Amino acid sequence: MGNLKHYFSLVKFAHTAFALPFALIGYVLGVLERGFDFWILVGILACMVFVRNAAMGFNRLIDRRFDAKNVRTAGREIPAGKISVRAARWFVVLNAVAFVVVAATFNRLTLWLSPVVLLVVLGYSYTKRFTALCHAVLGLGLAMAPCGAYIAVTGTLSIVPVWLSILVLTWVTGFDIIYALQDVDFDRSQRLHSIPAALGVRGALWVSVLLHAVTAAMVAVVGFSLGGGILYCIGAAIFLALLLYQHLIVRSDDLSRIGAMFGITNGVASIAYAVFVILGLFFRI
């Protein structure tokens, strides 16, 4: 069955830091309109955990044969035998059901949208088999977080959470392309699709740069929409500086710095941005 530590590793629980901070921004935007409800906050946090567990567990389950062939991923829990296929299936099912159940407690709209969310985040696992746009599907899965949290609070949608979702979409797609550079040769050997496999290292890096240029533009758009105070500008500066840092340390002739630190950098960027945006929303500085 695997112990708890193996399951945390299976879903890369620390990577929740990518989308969760943006979900909290969406939640705070909703609270400022409709008021604070502790149980909605608890429910949003639970949904973020459940949907990520389902998505990552499903990805590891579906890709287990490829993972076993790839030197970089052969030690993952399922191919290494730390978690059985049967246990992984139950893990995915229970988390997916829990996500829908909790989403149903918010309002009718979140109930209707919960299967759509699952379709995107679970469907992503198949996309490398037929399209190089798989990175964008992953980005879309995470990009639904701010809108989803806002809808959970308000039952409606407004433009600022949409801008935030576009920001997350381009940011995640861009850094996932960089992360996929580690597997370009393996993907080609297995006929798997990705931007690096299709365009090569240099081409993929340029696509990532262009996507992150859009991300920077969306940071400015969100700031303008929220009034762009000092606190927002500090958070935006940290986020964009860490975004730039990624592109400075990863070069076509040196991919050695892609790895654990790369994930940490993006997690820190997301958390720092969210902290200052939320403080700015409350204190209007």
HELIX and SHEET records of a PDB file:
HELIX    1   1 LEU A    4  LEU A   10  1                                   7    
HELIX    2   2 PHE A   13  ALA A   17  5                                   5    
HELIX    3   3 LEU A   20  ARG A   34  1                                  15    
HELIX    4   4 PHE A   38  ILE A   62  1                                  25    
HELIX    5   5 ARG A   64  LYS A   69  1                                   6    
HELIX    6   6 VAL A   85  ALA A  104  1                                  20    
HELIX    7   7 ARG A  108  THR A  127  1                                  20    
HELIX    8   8 CYS A  134  THR A  154  1                                  21    
HELIX    9   9 ILE A  159  ALA A  180  1                                  22    
HELIX   10  10 LEU A  181  ASP A  183  5                                   3    
HELIX   11  11 VAL A  184  SER A  189  1                                   6    
HELIX   12  12 ILE A  195  LEU A  226  1                                  32    
HELIX   13  13 ILE A  230  ILE A  249  1                                  20    
HELIX   14  14 ALA A  260  PHE A  283  1                                  24    
END                                                                             
